[in-house]
């Protein structure tokens, strides 16, 4: 979900630049900064981002610079009226002539030099051009994120292959064979009988059956195989699959934890621990996907 894009433009003496930065995020969060007076552009930008991305924190900044400034002189009517009224009041108290035009204009604040405001048509054209530049930057950002996603997808595919390999190793583990389980149970029963010779043989048989059932990881292995198939399907489909893969990573972790809890042999436990390690790596990389 990381990426950077920049797009520039110019129109009628005004130049601008959009800079877009994207970082990882569980949901979509747009942080937009525009100069004052561009609220109309901002209102149109947000739906464009929401239509393109589903996850990530995106910072979008618009900077403007006027290469040629058009200025005009304006009379500050309130100030001029106040000056004329003051001159009239003074004339009633002393013998003085009427103030001259050049004298009035020379007073501070009567004449203001301001930048000319663009016409409605000019402002509409400027907003449209700035919005078009934003879409260009958005395309570049999407391409950057797509490129990163392809690279991460390849890494995730390798992690899924490793999960599949370890699942197959657990399934083929000699400790899971009926003979190995029977031998371990026989040894445990022998130890129990040596410690308490008066134990009920039927009860011992029931306990042995219960122990064998608890040690069976067939269900966990079947679910791991199913999750591997689903992960491969999602990676092949592409698109915004980050949330789905994130959920799948949790399911992978749950099955690996249960496998470790049920394992009654050090070799199967080691496979379960290796699974958990690879699943953690898978989960970390999934956070980078949309």
C-alpha positions, 0 to 999 in steps of 0.5 A: 500500500505504499507509493508516491506520485507527483503531477504538475500543471499550469494555466493562465499564469498559475502553476500547481503540483500535486504530491500523493504519498501512500502508507499502510493502513487497515482502512482508507484514510485520506488526509488532504491539504489544499490552499484556502478557496479550493474547497470545490476541488477538495469535494471532488477529490475525495470520491476519486480516491474512494473509488480507486483504493480500499486501504491505506493512509493517503496524504495528498497535498496541493501547492500553487504558485502564481507566476504572473500576478495581475493587480488592480487599484481599488478605492476603499469606499468605507475609508474614503467616506470616513475621510470626507466626513472628517474633512467636512466636520473640520471645515465647520470649525476652521476656515479651510478649503475642500480637500483635493482629489490627489490629497485624498488619494494620498492618504493611507488606506484610501487606495488599495493595490490588490490582486485581481480575482479571476472570473467565474469562467477562469476559476472553473477552468482552473479547478478543472485543470487542477482536478485533471492533474490530480487524476494523473497523480492518482493513476501514477500512485495506483501503478506504484501500489500495484507494482509493490503489490505484485512483488509482495504477492510473489513473497506471499506465494512463497510463504503459502508454499512453505505452509503447504510443505510443512502441512504435508510434513505434519501429515507424513510425520511418523509420530502420527502413525497408528503404530507410533501412537499405540506404542506411546499409549502402551508405554504410558499405560505401563507406567500407570500400572507400575505406579498403581496396580489396582487400576481398572483395565476397562478404565485404562482402555477408555483413557487410552482411547481418549488420549488417542482422540486428543492427539488426532490432528487430522481435522487441523491438517484438513483445514490447513490444506483448505486454507492453503487452497483459498490463499492461492486462489485469492493471490491468483485473483488479485485485486484488493484482497488484503482484508481477506488474506488478513483473516486467512492469516488468523485462521492459519495461526489458529490451526497451527496453535491447535496442532502444537497443543495436540502434538504428543511428539517433539517432531510434530511439535517442531513442525507446528512451531515452524508453521507458526513462524512462517504464518507470522511472516505471512501475516506481516506481509499481508499488512502491506496489501490493499 
